Amino acid sequence: MRKGVYTEIETEKFLRAYVPVAKHVLAHSYADAVVAAKHTGFPLVLKIISPQALHKSEVRGVRLVKTQADFKEEFDDLMRIVKKKGLTLEGILVQEFVRGHYVLIGLKRDQVFGHVLAVASGGIYAELLKDVTFRVCPVTLEDADEMIQELKLKDMLLGFRGHKSVNVSLLKKTIVAVSRIPSKYPEILEMDINPFVINDRTGAVVDARMVV
């Protein structure tokens, strides 16, 4: 594997062989984005893809576009941010919008334990909430179930006050699949899937980064 920091588009291309990834197209122009949007449908998400903007929320580089009427305005605004901040642009990602609960699934190579798996509450509040559990890789389905049970988020995932449970089987399989990746690619130093969005039917990676 190439050494360095992988952008979202590179990381998700790698992950597609192992776990579900949200449908997306990397657009290199507004015309490309319009074509991609026709296939994706609305609502959709637009994202700046740049090596200098791995944490896109910090540069306001992610937009939820609910209708076609808002599409050009949001696209143009992202391009203004790229120009203002002098970012090297790989493209604008046009991604399907996945509804559900946000889960962080991460890997880190530890000098003592080897690769360690983290499962946590995901999204922009992951660091604030500190709702996280760890295991040494690889894990089993039973381990994955225990990790879910240890989260404060578990009540939301397993059904709360009439809300449906998420597809727990898919979530556990995804956790296990991620935990097995380092056995094939021990050179991976870090990987953050944040978030993996899961609902009662489906789930998908909607953002990810990797360091090799």
Rosetta silent file (secondary structure, phi, psi, omega in degrees, C-alpha in Angstrom):
SEQUENCE: MRKGVYTEIETEKFLRAYVPVAKHVLAHSYADAVVAAKHTGFPLVLKIISPQALHKSEVRGVRLVKTQADFKEEFDDLMRIVKKKGLTLEGILVQEFVRGHYVLIGLKRDQVFGHVLAVASGGIYAELLKDVTFRVCPVTLEDADEMIQELKLKDMLLGFRGHKSVNVSLLKKTIVAVSRIPSKYPEILEMDINPFVINDRTGAVVDARMVV
SCORE:     score description
SCORE:     0.000 S_00000001
   1 L     0.000  147.653  176.823    0.000    0.000    0.000 S_00000001
   2 L   -65.758  133.381  176.953    1.094    3.570   -0.638 S_00000001
   3 L   -78.226  145.214  178.020    2.426    5.234    2.506 S_00000001
   4 L   132.818 -169.608  179.394    0.769    8.457    3.615 S_00000001
   5 E   -95.624  128.065 -178.968   -2.620    9.921    4.458 S_00000001
   6 E   -97.282  134.280  175.565   -5.547    8.690    2.358 S_00000001
   7 L   -73.213  174.005  179.233   -8.452   10.990    1.549 S_00000001
   8 H   -56.831  -47.089 -175.883  -12.059    9.894    1.927 S_00000001
   9 H   -62.213  -37.684  179.117  -12.387    8.862   -1.703 S_00000001
  10 H   -71.644  -42.784 -178.326   -9.223    6.718   -1.488 S_00000001
  11 H   -66.161  -42.869 -178.791  -10.163    5.158    1.847 S_00000001
  12 H   -69.273  -31.943  174.892  -13.708    4.345    0.778 S_00000001
  13 H   -62.926  -40.979  177.184  -12.439    2.797   -2.452 S_00000001
  14 H   -65.918  -44.112 -175.199  -10.254    0.528   -0.323 S_00000001
  15 H   -69.841  -23.900 -174.394  -13.057   -0.255    2.155 S_00000001
  16 L   -56.233  -25.423 -179.964  -15.602   -1.171   -0.512 S_00000001
  17 L   -76.413  -10.640 -172.685  -14.123   -4.689   -0.694 S_00000001
  18 L  -121.686  -35.401 -174.548  -14.896   -5.280    2.993 S_00000001
  19 L  -140.135  162.351  177.990  -17.896   -3.253    4.186 S_00000001
  20 L   -66.952  136.148  179.448  -20.896   -1.373    2.733 S_00000001
  21 E  -126.044  137.257  179.998  -20.002    2.098    1.466 S_00000001
  22 L   -59.119  143.368  178.587  -22.483    4.833    0.527 S_00000001
  23 L   -65.371  137.711  179.541  -22.925    5.369   -3.214 S_00000001
  24 E  -158.246  161.651  175.520  -20.984    8.343   -4.477 S_00000001
  25 E  -135.334  135.145  175.270  -19.405   10.001   -7.501 S_00000001
  26 E   -89.751  112.604 -177.131  -16.372   12.302   -7.470 S_00000001
  27 E   -94.979  135.559 -179.974  -17.312   15.271   -9.641 S_00000001
  28 L  -104.541    1.434  177.685  -14.618   17.399  -11.276 S_00000001
  29 L  -158.613  168.022  177.720  -16.995   20.075  -12.523 S_00000001
  30 H   -63.336  -38.371  179.007  -20.492   21.402  -11.913 S_00000001
  31 H   -60.965  -42.225  177.084  -21.686   19.535  -15.008 S_00000001
  32 H   -60.983  -41.908 -177.935  -20.315   16.278  -13.578 S_00000001
  33 H   -64.840  -38.404  178.917  -22.063   16.992  -10.276 S_00000001
  34 H   -63.069  -43.783  178.777  -25.406   17.598  -11.982 S_00000001
  35 H   -63.119  -44.221  179.860  -25.187   14.238  -13.772 S_00000001
  36 H   -62.145  -40.795 -178.987  -24.222   12.497  -10.516 S_00000001
  37 H   -62.944  -34.094  178.633  -27.124   14.143   -8.662 S_00000001
  38 H   -63.370  -34.640  179.644  -29.601   12.785  -11.211 S_00000001
  39 H   -80.991  -34.726 -177.548  -28.464    9.264  -10.357 S_00000001
  40 H   -75.787  -42.563 -174.450  -28.235    9.850   -6.603 S_00000001
  41 L    81.657  170.493 -178.802  -31.500   11.721   -6.175 S_00000001
  42 L  -111.093  149.383   -1.729  -32.341   14.129   -3.347 S_00000001
  43 L   -70.855  159.544  177.744  -31.570   14.608   -0.537 S_00000001
  44 E  -145.239  174.336 -179.374  -27.841   14.135   -1.121 S_00000001
  45 E  -122.428  135.887  173.282  -24.555   15.267    0.381 S_00000001
  46 E  -109.511  137.116 -178.926  -21.837   17.389   -1.234 S_00000001
  47 E  -139.027  141.773  170.044  -18.286   17.267    0.159 S_00000001
  48 E   -75.602  128.718  174.386  -14.967   18.904   -0.561 S_00000001
  49 E  -111.442  110.538 -177.563  -12.311   16.259   -1.237 S_00000001
  50 L  -152.730  141.945  175.800   -8.867   17.672   -0.549 S_00000001
  51 L   -61.385  -22.818  179.499   -5.694   16.476    1.203 S_00000001
  52 L   -91.023    2.619 -178.439   -5.813   19.743    3.162 S_00000001
  53 L  -136.227   54.499  179.251   -9.397   19.175    4.353 S_00000001
  54 L   -67.793  -32.483  173.888   -9.471   15.675    5.832 S_00000001
  55 L  -100.734   86.539 -169.000  -11.688   17.001    8.641 S_00000001
  56 H   -63.716  -32.273 -177.947  -14.258   18.589    6.364 S_00000001
  57 H   -63.118  -26.617 -178.153  -16.523   19.986    9.068 S_00000001
  58 H   -70.369  -22.419  178.101  -13.703   22.273   10.196 S_00000001
  59 H  -111.171   13.583 -176.250  -13.772   24.086    6.843 S_00000001
  60 L    57.590   42.632 -173.693  -17.568   23.819    6.381 S_00000001
  61 L   -96.299   15.361  177.970  -16.852   21.394    3.589 S_00000001
  62 E  -128.447  131.546  179.571  -19.967   19.208    3.918 S_00000001
  63 E  -132.969  128.872  170.428  -23.448   20.187    2.765 S_00000001
  64 E   -87.272  119.734 -178.253  -26.747   18.360    2.995 S_00000001
  65 E  -108.979  111.941 -173.661  -28.708   19.342   -0.107 S_00000001
  66 L   -83.271  -33.243 -177.225  -32.401   18.626    0.317 S_00000001
  67 L  -136.353  161.171  178.731  -33.724   19.800   -3.056 S_00000001
  68 H   -62.306  -29.143 -178.929  -32.479   20.448   -6.552 S_00000001
  69 H   -62.669  -28.490 -178.848  -33.261   24.160   -6.062 S_00000001
  70 H   -91.221   -7.195 -168.107  -30.451   24.397   -3.462 S_00000001
  71 H   -62.021  -53.062 -176.069  -27.934   22.347   -5.417 S_00000001
  72 H   -64.835  -40.218 -179.833  -26.076   25.028   -7.406 S_00000001
  73 H   -60.907  -44.511 -179.327  -25.916   27.456   -4.487 S_00000001
  74 H   -69.234  -40.523  177.981  -24.341   24.852   -2.199 S_00000001
  75 H   -60.605  -47.855 -178.549  -21.951   23.635   -4.911 S_00000001
  76 H   -63.758  -36.482  179.795  -20.809   27.197   -5.646 S_00000001
  77 H   -66.305  -39.396  175.922  -20.367   27.916   -1.936 S_00000001
  78 H   -62.727  -39.759  178.775  -18.076   24.896   -1.539 S_00000001
  79 H   -66.407  -33.404  176.307  -16.024   26.104   -4.500 S_00000001
  80 H   -65.713  -38.809  177.984  -15.703   29.530   -2.864 S_00000001
  81 H   -64.477  -42.909  178.358  -14.335   27.852    0.283 S_00000001
  82 H   -57.392  -46.886 -179.033  -11.819   25.907   -1.801 S_00000001
  83 H   -67.077  -44.860 -177.370  -10.609   29.125   -3.440 S_00000001
  84 H   -63.153  -39.448 -176.628  -10.574   31.173   -0.229 S_00000001
  85 H   -92.760   -2.819  178.333   -8.550   28.594    1.712 S_00000001
  86 L    64.581   38.138 -177.880   -6.299   27.680   -1.211 S_00000001
  87 L   -78.292  145.440  170.691   -7.149   24.000   -1.034 S_00000001
  88 L   -81.495  111.096 -172.446   -5.864   21.468   -3.532 S_00000001
  89 L   -93.425  123.684  171.938   -9.137   20.106   -4.855 S_00000001
  90 L   -86.629  -25.166  179.203   -9.463   16.495   -5.962 S_00000001
  91 E   155.845  175.449  173.534  -13.154   17.022   -6.642 S_00000001
  92 E  -106.248  122.584 -178.859  -16.575   17.497   -5.068 S_00000001
  93 E   -82.346  126.893  174.083  -18.076   14.262   -3.800 S_00000001
  94 E  -104.804  112.142 -170.270  -21.742   13.745   -4.616 S_00000001
  95 E  -125.930  142.017  174.775  -22.958   11.148   -2.119 S_00000001
  96 E   -61.330  147.606  177.066  -26.276    9.528   -1.328 S_00000001
  97 L   -89.524  122.864 -179.556  -27.797   10.611    1.966 S_00000001
  98 L  -108.505  122.077  178.903  -28.053    7.720    4.409 S_00000001
  99 L   -87.105  144.575  175.902  -30.451    8.109    7.333 S_00000001
 100 L   151.158 -166.309 -179.628  -29.702    6.478   10.662 S_00000001
 101 E   -92.927  145.688 -175.189  -27.554    6.481   13.774 S_00000001
 102 E   -94.463  125.831  177.483  -23.889    7.436   13.633 S_00000001
 103 E  -126.152  134.285  173.682  -21.274    4.918   14.790 S_00000001
 104 E   -93.707  132.871  173.580  -17.511    5.389   14.712 S_00000001
 105 E  -126.787  118.428 -174.192  -15.411    2.334   13.864 S_00000001
 106 E  -132.241  157.904  175.354  -11.678    2.904   14.104 S_00000001
 107 E  -126.716  145.060  172.795   -8.328    1.137   13.963 S_00000001
 108 E  -148.826  136.481  179.235   -4.990    2.124   15.453 S_00000001
 109 E   -86.728  115.655 -178.562   -1.672    0.268   15.534 S_00000001
 110 E   -99.494  142.170 -177.748   -0.415    0.169   19.120 S_00000001
 111 L   -66.722  -26.682 -178.063    3.228   -0.610   19.921 S_00000001
 112 L   -94.239  -49.748 -171.459    2.228   -3.000   22.706 S_00000001
 113 L   -95.708   -7.346 -172.048   -1.057   -4.600   21.616 S_00000001
 114 E    81.053 -147.285 -178.622   -0.777   -4.390   17.840 S_00000001
 115 E   -76.797  131.691 -179.794   -3.911   -3.191   16.063 S_00000001
 116 E  -116.327  138.069  179.962   -6.700   -2.055   18.362 S_00000001
 117 E  -101.148  135.820  175.032  -10.335   -1.623   17.320 S_00000001
 118 E  -119.094  138.217  171.293  -12.524    1.194   18.623 S_00000001
 119 E  -126.507  131.742 -172.328  -16.309    1.412   18.410 S_00000001
 120 E  -152.895  168.256  167.323  -17.921    4.646   19.560 S_00000001
 121 E   -61.652  132.379 -173.155  -20.711    7.141   19.174 S_00000001
 122 L  -104.459 -171.267 -179.484  -19.944    8.760   15.848 S_00000001
 123 L    88.357 -164.797 -175.378  -20.357   12.050   14.045 S_00000001
 124 L   -71.994  -13.466 -178.208  -19.010   15.446   15.055 S_00000001
 125 L   -97.925   10.087 -175.501  -19.617   14.727   18.756 S_00000001
 126 H   -56.748  -47.540 -178.431  -17.414   11.606   18.913 S_00000001
 127 H   -71.717  -34.276 -177.935  -14.592   13.299   20.852 S_00000001
 128 H   -68.688  -44.665 -175.109  -16.969   15.276   23.066 S_00000001
 129 H   -76.060  -30.223 -179.674  -19.110   12.323   24.190 S_00000001
 130 L    51.645   39.248  178.087  -16.191    9.926   24.713 S_00000001
 131 L   -96.746   89.034 -169.504  -18.613    7.004   24.395 S_00000001
 132 E  -143.858  150.525  175.644  -16.101    4.401   23.228 S_00000001
 133 E  -137.491  150.423 -173.272  -15.049    0.801   23.757 S_00000001
 134 E  -127.009  151.907  169.914  -11.875   -1.023   22.626 S_00000001
 135 E  -147.470  155.169  172.283  -10.716   -4.527   21.701 S_00000001
 136 E   -78.427  137.783 -179.513   -7.546   -6.021   20.270 S_00000001
 137 L   -77.720  150.062   -6.446   -7.986   -7.091   16.630 S_00000001
 138 L   -85.158  166.644  178.817   -9.453   -9.271   15.283 S_00000001
 139 L  -116.408  162.816  176.371  -12.792   -9.611   17.060 S_00000001
 140 L   -99.053  173.391  174.813  -15.615  -12.142   16.848 S_00000001
 141 H   -61.539  -35.387  178.133  -19.333  -11.533   16.456 S_00000001
 142 H   -66.283  -40.236  176.579  -19.649  -12.137   20.193 S_00000001
 143 H   -62.215  -44.545 -179.329  -17.000   -9.477   20.859 S_00000001
 144 H   -60.771  -39.290  178.045  -18.808   -7.067   18.556 S_00000001
 145 H   -63.845  -42.431  178.462  -22.057   -7.668   20.442 S_00000001
 146 H   -62.585  -40.204 -179.258  -20.301   -6.958   23.752 S_00000001
 147 H   -63.180  -42.656  177.797  -18.833   -3.734   22.346 S_00000001
 148 H   -62.139  -42.518 -178.567  -22.263   -2.513   21.273 S_00000001
 149 H   -64.762  -25.008 -177.954  -23.675   -3.383   24.717 S_00000001
 150 H   -81.876  -11.710 -177.427  -20.938   -1.298   26.382 S_00000001
 151 L   -82.567  145.524  170.763  -21.887    1.917   24.552 S_00000001
 152 L   -65.349  -27.273  179.901  -24.149    4.589   25.988 S_00000001
 153 L   -68.864  -10.892 -170.042  -25.494    4.722   22.432 S_00000001
 154 H   -57.805  -35.742 -178.590  -26.800    1.159   22.755 S_00000001
 155 H   -63.260  -35.467  176.943  -30.341    2.199   23.718 S_00000001
 156 H   -71.031  -38.437 -177.711  -30.652    4.152   20.469 S_00000001
 157 H   -72.457  -36.769 -173.211  -29.185    1.282   18.454 S_00000001
 158 L   -95.362    2.683  178.213  -31.267   -1.465   20.049 S_00000001
 159 L   104.676  126.715 -174.370  -34.572    0.408   20.057 S_00000001
 160 L  -144.620  122.318  176.839  -35.775    3.080   22.464 S_00000001
 161 L    49.209   53.362  175.169  -39.304    4.230   23.323 S_00000001
 162 L    89.538   -9.732  177.625  -40.951    2.813   20.241 S_00000001
 163 L   -78.851  144.901 -178.625  -38.081    3.455   17.841 S_00000001
 164 L   -68.489  148.668  170.673  -36.959    0.510   15.741 S_00000001
 165 L   -69.306  148.702  173.708  -33.736   -1.319   16.458 S_00000001
 166 L   -73.157  173.807  175.835  -31.017   -0.860   13.877 S_00000001
 167 L   -75.243   84.100 -174.064  -29.830   -3.788   11.771 S_00000001
 168 H   -63.445  -35.659  179.267  -27.632   -5.106   14.582 S_00000001
 169 H   -60.300  -44.964  178.617  -26.534   -8.130   12.561 S_00000001
 170 H   -65.042  -42.124  179.947  -25.128   -5.888    9.830 S_00000001
 171 H   -61.129  -45.086  179.924  -23.437   -3.630   12.388 S_00000001
 172 H   -64.192  -42.741  178.810  -21.741   -6.570   14.089 S_00000001
 173 H   -62.657  -36.677  179.093  -20.596   -8.038   10.769 S_00000001
 174 H   -67.665  -43.464  177.647  -19.172   -4.656    9.789 S_00000001
 175 H   -59.369  -45.404  179.255  -17.278   -4.325   13.082 S_00000001
 176 H   -63.371  -44.201 -178.750  -15.815   -7.816   12.619 S_00000001
 177 H   -61.280  -42.513  178.199  -14.878   -7.144    8.990 S_00000001
 178 H   -64.167  -41.410 -178.055  -13.018   -3.944    9.897 S_00000001
 179 H   -63.584  -22.572 -178.036  -11.174   -5.714   12.724 S_00000001
 180 H   -88.232  -14.335 -176.856   -9.836   -8.299   10.271 S_00000001
 181 H   -58.689  -43.053 -178.629   -8.362   -5.789    7.805 S_00000001
 182 H   -62.275  -23.534  178.563   -5.029   -5.354    9.685 S_00000001
 183 H   -65.232  -27.173  177.751   -4.271   -9.077    9.423 S_00000001
 184 H   -95.689  -29.787 -178.339   -3.992   -8.541    5.664 S_00000001
 185 L  -128.508   73.267 -177.774   -2.641   -4.986    5.784 S_00000001
 186 L   -66.128  -14.444 -179.580   -0.473   -4.675    8.936 S_00000001
 187 L   -74.835  -10.821  177.834    1.063   -1.480    7.533 S_00000001
 188 L   -66.557  124.883  179.411   -2.126    0.474    8.298 S_00000001
 189 L   -89.925  -42.400 -179.527   -1.352    2.887   11.156 S_00000001
 190 E  -148.160  149.468  169.762   -4.803    4.397   11.615 S_00000001
 191 E  -147.809  131.507  176.193   -8.260    4.180   10.126 S_00000001
 192 E  -124.200  115.689  168.952  -11.329    6.174   11.098 S_00000001
 193 E   -99.329  105.291 -175.947  -14.761    5.334    9.746 S_00000001
 194 E  -148.708   98.206    7.637  -16.779    8.255   11.079 S_00000001
 195 E  -110.037  164.619  157.976  -19.532    7.714   10.663 S_00000001
 196 E   -94.303  119.007 -176.391  -20.867    4.350    9.715 S_00000001
 197 E   -98.349  126.049 -173.898  -24.574    5.189    9.449 S_00000001
 198 E  -128.673  135.038  174.244  -26.935    2.384   10.407 S_00000001
 199 L  -127.324 -165.098 -174.486  -30.730    2.129   10.368 S_00000001
 200 L   -72.513  -14.482 -178.309  -33.235   -0.708   10.708 S_00000001
 201 L  -114.689  -50.682 -171.571  -32.561   -1.987    7.182 S_00000001
 202 L  -130.921  175.593  174.988  -29.179   -0.914    5.877 S_00000001
 203 E  -157.878  156.680 -178.415  -25.919    0.720    6.840 S_00000001
 204 E  -161.554  149.440  169.765  -22.994    2.304    5.046 S_00000001
 205 E   -69.596  127.634  176.220  -19.694    4.093    5.497 S_00000001
 206 L  -116.822   -6.511  173.060  -20.323    7.769    4.729 S_00000001
 207 L  -161.605  143.778 -178.886  -16.923    9.173    5.692 S_00000001
 208 E  -163.314  154.038  173.396  -13.506    7.652    6.324 S_00000001
 209 E  -144.941  159.705 -175.859   -9.783    8.384    6.404 S_00000001
 210 E  -149.711  144.998  175.433   -6.679    6.228    6.690 S_00000001
 211 E  -123.276  128.718 -178.244   -2.986    6.590    7.458 S_00000001
 212 L  -119.088    0.000    0.000   -0.495    3.998    6.193 S_00000001
